[in-house]
C-alpha cells in the first residue's frame, strides 16, 4: 500500500513538473497562516529536544546568511578571475578512460557547483528550515517575525519568503506551459560540419552522420540541400548503426547508377 502511494505521488510530481520542495513550501505557507496556536514539538525524542537543536542551528545559519552569501560570492568572484586569467592552468585536466568516461578537474565546474549550492541554501535550505520551525513548536515566533516590521529579522526572512514565492510562481507558470514530445528529425536542416556532428561517410549529395550531442547515439542519413551551403536535410534516422549504414550504401549505389544530382 505504501509503495503504491509512493509510486502515485512520484508519478504525479513527475507529471506536473513542479519540484517537491515547492509543494512543501506551499504547505508551509498554509500552516503558518492557519495552523492553530498550539505548542507541540514533533522532534522531541527520548528526552532530547532534537527540534530545538536543529532550530538553533538553522537560526544561526540564516541569521548570519547575508555574511555567508557575501563571502561565497566573493570567493566565486575570485575563482572566476583566476579562471578567466588562466592563472591556475596546471589544475585543469581531463583523461579518457576505457569505460567510456572522461574524468578531470575544472575551475569552471567548481564555480558552477558553488553557485548551485548557494541556490540550494537559499531555496531548499530555507524550506527545510521552515519545516523545522513548524514541527518543533516555533510557529508563533515565525509568524511574529514575518508580520512584525519592527522585528530584527523581518526584512531578512521576508526576503527569503519573497524569493521562494517568486520561484514557486515561476515553476507553476512553467509547468502549465511546458511539454515533452519526441523530436521529429526528418526534414530538419543541419550543418554536418558543425562540431555536434561526426561524418562517418559521405558520397556525392548523401552523408552518413552521427549526432554527438545526444545522450543516446542517433545516426542520420542526410541529403544535400544545395551546392551553395553545407546544409543537409535529414531524410532518415535511427539509433541503430547498421540500419542507416545500409540505407546510405543503397543510396550511394543508386547514385552511382543514375549519375550525380549536383
DRENLOLUM-157711 format. One record per residue (C-alpha): residue number from 1; residue in one letter; x, y, z. Coordinates in Angstrom, 3 decimals. Each point is the difference from the previous one (the first is absolute). Example, Ala and Ser with C-alpha at 12.3 -4.5 7.8 and 13.67 -1.06 7.14 Angstrom:
DRENLOLUM-157711
+-----+--------+----------+----------+----------+
: num : residu :       xx :       yy :       zz :
+-----+--------+----------+----------+----------+
:   1 :      A :   12.300 :   -4.500 :    7.800 :
:   2 :      S :    1.370 :    3.440 :   -0.660 :
+-----+--------+----------+----------+----------+
END
This chain:
DRENLOLUM-157711
+-----+--------+----------+----------+----------+
: num : residu :       xx :       yy :       zz :
+-----+--------+----------+----------+----------+
:   1 :      X :    0.000 :    0.000 :    0.000 :
:   2 :      X :    2.784 :    2.396 :    0.964 :
:   3 :      X :    1.956 :   -0.861 :   -3.148 :
:   4 :      X :   -3.056 :    0.650 :   -2.176 :
:   5 :      X :   -0.597 :    3.339 :    1.714 :
:   6 :      X :    3.656 :    0.915 :   -0.491 :
:   7 :      X :   -0.159 :   -0.945 :   -3.695 :
:   8 :      X :   -3.212 :    2.030 :   -0.465 :
:   9 :      X :    1.522 :    3.064 :    1.672 :
:  10 :      X :    3.220 :   -0.378 :   -2.008 :
:  11 :      X :   -1.980 :   -0.330 :   -3.250 :
:  12 :      X :   -2.086 :    3.066 :    0.854 :
:  13 :      X :    3.052 :    2.136 :    0.817 :
:  14 :      X :    1.708 :   -1.123 :   -3.206 :
:  15 :      X :   -3.103 :    0.815 :   -2.057 :
:  16 :      X :   -0.477 :    3.496 :    1.436 :
:  17 :      X :    3.738 :    0.853 :   -0.286 :
:  18 :      X :   -0.201 :    1.996 :    3.237 :
:  19 :      X :    2.869 :   -0.899 :    2.385 :
:  20 :      X :   -0.915 :   -1.673 :    3.287 :
:  21 :      X :    1.461 :    2.835 :    2.093 :
:  22 :      X :   -2.395 :    2.455 :   -1.611 :
:  23 :      X :   -2.974 :   -2.102 :    1.149 :
:  24 :      X :    1.526 :   -0.076 :    3.477 :
:  25 :      X :    0.371 :    3.788 :   -0.084 :
:  26 :      X :   -3.706 :    0.406 :   -0.849 :
:  27 :      X :   -0.999 :   -2.205 :    2.945 :
:  28 :      X :    2.315 :    1.976 :    2.269 :
:  29 :      X :   -1.636 :    3.287 :   -0.994 :
:  30 :      X :   -3.424 :   -1.514 :    0.738 :
:  31 :      X :    1.189 :   -1.281 :    3.370 :
:  32 :      X :    1.550 :    3.364 :    0.932 :
:  33 :      X :   -3.284 :    1.781 :   -0.689 :
:  34 :      X :   -2.553 :   -2.552 :    1.182 :
:  35 :      X :    1.760 :   -2.342 :    2.436 :
:  36 :      X :   -1.649 :    0.220 :    3.457 :
:  37 :      X :    2.058 :    1.677 :    2.697 :
:  38 :      X :    0.919 :   -3.169 :    1.818 :
:  39 :      X :    3.348 :   -0.844 :    1.522 :
:  40 :      X :    1.250 :   -3.325 :   -1.307 :
:  41 :      X :    3.375 :   -1.420 :   -0.946 :
:  42 :      X :    0.097 :   -2.970 :   -2.347 :
:  43 :      X :    3.786 :   -0.171 :    0.288 :
:  44 :      X :    0.196 :   -0.796 :    3.706 :
:  45 :      X :    1.299 :   -3.543 :    0.544 :
:  46 :      X :    1.311 :   -1.796 :    3.081 :
:  47 :      X :    0.166 :    3.203 :    2.035 :
:  48 :      X :    2.127 :    1.604 :   -2.735 :
:  49 :      X :   -1.364 :    3.137 :   -1.632 :
:  50 :      X :    1.290 :   -0.702 :   -3.521 :
:  51 :      X :   -2.340 :    2.667 :   -1.405 :
:  52 :      X :    1.535 :    2.716 :    2.156 :
:  53 :      X :    3.521 :   -1.091 :   -0.980 :
:  54 :      X :   -0.836 :    0.106 :   -3.706 :
:  55 :      X :   -1.891 :    3.266 :    0.428 :
:  56 :      X :    2.960 :    1.698 :    1.709 :
:  57 :      X :    2.374 :   -1.250 :   -2.682 :
:  58 :      X :   -2.267 :    1.269 :   -2.780 :
:  59 :      X :   -0.572 :    3.277 :    1.812 :
:  60 :      X :    3.743 :    0.592 :    0.248 :
:  61 :      X :    0.532 :   -0.757 :   -3.693 :
:  62 :      X :   -2.792 :    2.239 :   -1.296 :
:  63 :      X :    0.617 :    2.734 :    2.561 :
:  64 :      X :    3.517 :    0.290 :   -1.477 :
:  65 :      X :   -1.049 :   -0.985 :   -3.528 :
:  66 :      X :    0.705 :    3.384 :   -1.613 :
:  67 :      X :    3.624 :   -0.176 :    1.150 :
:  68 :      X :    0.208 :   -3.632 :   -1.123 :
:  69 :      X :   -1.404 :    0.849 :   -3.448 :
:  70 :      X :    2.327 :    2.993 :   -0.429 :
:  71 :      X :    3.044 :   -2.096 :    0.923 :
:  72 :      X :   -1.039 :   -2.718 :   -2.465 :
:  73 :      X :   -0.624 :    2.560 :   -2.774 :
:  74 :      X :    3.404 :    1.584 :    0.648 :
:  75 :      X :    1.606 :   -3.442 :   -0.216 :
:  76 :      X :   -1.867 :   -0.733 :   -3.245 :
:  77 :      X :    1.173 :    3.361 :   -1.382 :
:  78 :      X :    3.603 :   -0.856 :    0.892 :
:  79 :      X :   -0.248 :   -3.422 :   -1.614 :
:  80 :      X :   -1.566 :    1.565 :   -3.120 :
:  81 :      X :    2.898 :    2.463 :   -0.252 :
:  82 :      X :    2.531 :   -2.806 :    0.412 :
:  83 :      X :   -1.816 :   -2.090 :   -2.623 :
:  84 :      X :   -0.261 :    2.791 :   -2.579 :
:  85 :      X :    3.644 :    1.008 :    0.501 :
:  86 :      X :    1.059 :   -3.662 :   -0.182 :
:  87 :      X :    2.238 :    0.430 :    3.051 :
:  88 :      X :   -0.498 :   -3.586 :    1.187 :
:  89 :      X :    0.169 :   -1.641 :   -3.403 :
:  90 :      X :    1.916 :   -2.979 :    1.433 :
:  91 :      X :   -3.111 :   -1.071 :    1.966 :
:  92 :      X :   -2.058 :   -0.458 :   -3.150 :
:  93 :      X :    0.119 :   -3.496 :   -1.425 :
:  94 :      X :   -2.189 :   -2.718 :   -1.479 :
:  95 :      X :    0.749 :   -3.662 :   -0.642 :
:  96 :      X :   -1.957 :   -2.511 :   -2.046 :
:  97 :      X :   -0.482 :   -3.447 :    1.527 :
:  98 :      X :   -0.732 :   -3.355 :   -1.570 :
:  99 :      X :   -3.488 :   -0.069 :    1.549 :
: 100 :      X :   -1.035 :    2.790 :   -2.382 :
: 101 :      X :    0.178 :    2.801 :    2.568 :
: 102 :      X :    2.171 :    3.094 :    0.201 :
: 103 :      X :    1.097 :    1.161 :    3.434 :
: 104 :      X :    1.894 :    3.072 :    1.015 :
: 105 :      X :   -0.053 :    3.292 :    1.843 :
: 106 :      X :   -1.166 :    3.440 :   -1.094 :
: 107 :      X :   -0.343 :    3.296 :    1.856 :
: 108 :      X :   -3.097 :    0.678 :   -2.108 :
: 109 :      X :   -1.604 :   -3.091 :    1.548 :
: 110 :      X :    0.996 :    1.188 :    3.488 :
: 111 :      X :   -1.601 :    3.404 :   -0.619 :
: 112 :      X :   -3.172 :   -1.554 :   -1.404 :
: 113 :      X :   -0.344 :   -2.401 :    2.950 :
: 114 :      X :    0.562 :    2.753 :    2.583 :
: 115 :      X :   -2.676 :    2.183 :   -1.614 :
: 116 :      X :   -2.341 :   -3.012 :   -0.059 :
: 117 :      X :    0.664 :   -0.653 :    3.705 :
: 118 :      X :   -0.685 :    3.669 :    0.747 :
: 119 :      X :   -3.385 :   -0.265 :   -1.688 :
: 120 :      X :   -0.724 :   -3.226 :    1.910 :
: 121 :      X :    0.695 :    1.911 :    3.231 :
: 122 :      X :   -2.371 :    2.824 :   -0.988 :
: 123 :      X :   -2.740 :   -2.300 :   -1.321 :
: 124 :      X :    0.012 :   -3.522 :    1.420 :
: 125 :      X :    1.918 :    0.915 :    3.148 :
: 126 :      X :   -2.514 :    2.719 :    0.853 :
: 127 :      X :   -2.965 :   -2.315 :   -0.560 :
: 128 :      X :    1.575 :   -2.671 :    2.219 :
: 129 :      X :    0.650 :    2.649 :    2.662 :
: 130 :      X :   -3.671 :    1.051 :   -0.137 :
: 131 :      X :   -1.059 :   -3.629 :    0.390 :
: 132 :      X :    2.231 :   -0.354 :    3.074 :
: 133 :      X :   -1.510 :    3.150 :    1.501 :
: 134 :      X :   -3.549 :   -1.232 :   -0.555 :
: 135 :      X :    0.457 :   -3.531 :    1.356 :
: 136 :      X :    2.081 :    1.097 :    2.999 :
: 137 :      X :   -2.651 :    2.277 :    1.471 :
: 138 :      X :    1.450 :    3.343 :   -1.147 :
: 139 :      X :   -2.906 :    0.978 :   -2.260 :
: 140 :      X :   -1.092 :    2.992 :    2.107 :
: 141 :      X :    3.501 :    1.458 :   -0.016 :
: 142 :      X :    0.213 :   -0.398 :   -3.791 :
: 143 :      X :   -3.396 :    1.631 :   -0.540 :
: 144 :      X :    1.006 :    2.983 :    2.140 :
: 145 :      X :    3.291 :    0.329 :   -1.842 :
: 146 :      X :   -1.690 :    0.050 :   -3.413 :
: 147 :      X :   -2.778 :    2.419 :    0.980 :
: 148 :      X :    1.703 :    2.391 :    2.422 :
: 149 :      X :    1.949 :    2.632 :   -1.954 :
: 150 :      X :    1.924 :    1.021 :    3.132 :
: 151 :      X :    1.475 :   -3.485 :    0.381 :
: 152 :      X :    3.745 :   -0.217 :   -0.698 :
: 153 :      X :   -0.480 :   -2.859 :   -2.485 :
: 154 :      X :   -3.108 :    1.391 :   -1.705 :
: 155 :      X :    1.803 :    1.163 :   -3.167 :
: 156 :      X :    2.367 :   -2.974 :   -0.188 :
: 157 :      X :   -2.651 :   -2.674 :    0.445 :
: 158 :      X :   -2.394 :    1.936 :   -2.221 :
: 159 :      X :    2.664 :    0.007 :   -2.716 :
: 160 :      X :    0.362 :   -3.776 :    0.134 :
: 161 :      X :   -3.768 :   -0.428 :   -0.090 :
: 162 :      X :   -0.260 :    2.374 :   -2.978 :
: 163 :      X :    2.776 :   -1.737 :   -1.977 :
: 164 :      X :   -1.537 :   -3.432 :    0.523 :
: 165 :      X :   -3.514 :    1.297 :   -0.732 :
: 166 :      X :    1.160 :    1.494 :   -3.311 :
: 167 :      X :    1.740 :   -3.265 :   -0.879 :
: 168 :      X :   -3.166 :   -1.918 :    0.936 :
: 169 :      X :   -2.138 :    2.174 :   -2.285 :
: 170 :      X :    2.532 :   -0.413 :   -2.804 :
: 171 :      X :    0.016 :   -3.811 :    0.294 :
: 172 :      X :   -3.796 :   -0.084 :   -0.060 :
: 173 :      X :   -0.122 :    2.170 :   -3.136 :
: 174 :      X :    2.747 :   -2.088 :   -1.601 :
: 175 :      X :   -1.758 :   -3.286 :    0.819 :
: 176 :      X :   -3.208 :    1.266 :   -1.608 :
: 177 :      X :    1.740 :    0.774 :   -3.276 :
: 178 :      X :    2.748 :   -2.617 :   -0.158 :
: 179 :      X :   -0.259 :   -3.126 :   -2.120 :
: 180 :      X :    2.133 :   -2.960 :   -1.006 :
: 181 :      X :   -0.443 :   -1.704 :   -3.344 :
: 182 :      X :    2.172 :   -2.179 :   -2.193 :
: 183 :      X :    2.222 :    2.105 :   -2.245 :
: 184 :      X :   -0.883 :   -0.217 :   -3.685 :
: 185 :      X :    3.342 :   -0.210 :   -1.801 :
: 186 :      X :   -1.099 :   -0.768 :   -3.553 :
: 187 :      X :   -0.029 :    3.118 :   -2.158 :
: 188 :      X :    2.244 :    1.964 :    2.379 :
: 189 :      X :    2.889 :    1.923 :   -1.562 :
: 190 :      X :    3.417 :   -0.440 :    1.639 :
: 191 :      X :    3.566 :    1.150 :   -0.643 :
: 192 :      X :    1.919 :   -3.285 :    0.006 :
: 193 :      X :    3.304 :    1.858 :    0.469 :
: 194 :      X :   -1.125 :    1.336 :    3.394 :
: 195 :      X :    1.810 :   -1.390 :    3.036 :
: 196 :      X :   -3.156 :   -1.751 :    1.210 :
: 197 :      X :    0.078 :   -2.414 :   -2.949 :
: 198 :      X :    2.495 :   -2.663 :   -1.046 :
: 199 :      X :    0.122 :   -0.941 :   -3.696 :
: 200 :      X :    0.385 :   -3.771 :   -0.238 :
: 201 :      X :   -0.170 :   -0.153 :   -3.789 :
: 202 :      X :   -0.898 :    2.315 :   -2.849 :
: 203 :      X :   -0.679 :   -0.525 :   -3.679 :
: 204 :      X :   -1.202 :    2.633 :   -2.435 :
: 205 :      X :   -3.188 :    1.553 :    1.401 :
: 206 :      X :   -0.469 :   -2.541 :    2.818 :
: 207 :      X :    1.723 :   -0.312 :    3.370 :
: 208 :      X :   -0.050 :   -2.431 :    2.894 :
: 209 :      X :    0.192 :    2.046 :    3.215 :
: 210 :      X :    0.045 :   -0.624 :    3.757 :
: 211 :      X :   -1.491 :    2.498 :    2.456 :
: 212 :      X :    2.643 :    0.438 :    2.730 :
: 213 :      X :   -2.078 :    2.156 :    2.356 :
: 214 :      X :   -2.807 :   -2.402 :    0.907 :
: 215 :      X :    0.392 :   -2.318 :    2.998 :
: 216 :      X :   -1.085 :   -2.989 :   -2.097 :
: 217 :      X :    1.724 :   -0.157 :   -3.426 :
: 218 :      X :   -2.149 :    0.775 :   -3.029 :
: 219 :      X :    1.132 :   -0.415 :   -3.582 :
: 220 :      X :   -1.312 :    2.081 :   -2.895 :
: 221 :      X :   -0.251 :   -0.555 :   -3.714 :
: 222 :      X :    0.110 :    3.492 :   -1.477 :
: 223 :      X :   -0.322 :    1.437 :   -3.483 :
: 224 :      X :    1.623 :    3.203 :   -1.218 :
: 225 :      X :   -2.427 :    2.903 :   -0.361 :
: 226 :      X :    1.977 :    1.933 :   -2.612 :
: 227 :      X :    3.539 :    0.710 :   -1.157 :
: 228 :      X :    0.092 :    3.463 :    1.556 :
: 229 :      X :    0.290 :   -1.103 :    3.632 :
: 230 :      X :    0.964 :   -2.881 :    2.267 :
: 231 :      X :   -3.599 :   -0.529 :    1.036 :
: 232 :      X :   -1.413 :   -3.493 :   -0.235 :
: 233 :      X :   -3.537 :   -1.235 :    0.605 :
: 234 :      X :   -0.628 :   -3.067 :    2.171 :
: 235 :      X :   -1.890 :   -2.589 :   -2.046 :
: 236 :      X :    0.227 :   -2.857 :    2.510 :
: 237 :      X :    1.406 :   -0.760 :    3.435 :
: 238 :      X :    0.455 :   -2.879 :    2.415 :
: 239 :      X :    1.751 :   -0.920 :    3.229 :
: 240 :      X :    1.321 :   -3.103 :   -1.781 :
: 241 :      X :    3.221 :    0.492 :   -1.933 :
: 242 :      X :   -0.615 :   -2.780 :   -2.538 :
: 243 :      X :   -3.436 :    1.278 :   -1.052 :
: 244 :      X :    1.264 :    3.394 :   -1.149 :
: 245 :      X :    3.250 :   -1.468 :   -1.356 :
: 246 :      X :   -1.900 :   -2.421 :   -2.256 :
: 247 :      X :   -2.345 :    2.739 :   -1.172 :
: 248 :      X :    2.944 :    2.281 :   -0.701 :
: 249 :      X :    1.773 :   -2.723 :   -2.011 :
: 250 :      X :   -3.187 :   -0.574 :   -2.002 :
: 251 :      X :   -0.298 :    3.739 :   -0.742 :
: 252 :      X :    3.650 :    0.140 :   -0.986 :
: 253 :      X :   -0.320 :   -2.993 :   -2.308 :
: 254 :      X :   -3.166 :    1.392 :   -1.586 :
: 255 :      X :    1.693 :    3.365 :   -0.395 :
: 256 :      X :    2.848 :   -1.587 :   -1.937 :
: 257 :      X :   -2.378 :   -1.707 :   -2.401 :
: 258 :      X :   -2.111 :    3.099 :   -0.650 :
: 259 :      X :    2.730 :    2.626 :    0.027 :
: 260 :      X :    0.543 :    2.912 :    2.392 :
: 261 :      X :   -2.816 :    2.418 :    0.788 :
: 262 :      X :    2.338 :    2.942 :    0.752 :
+-----+--------+----------+----------+----------+
END
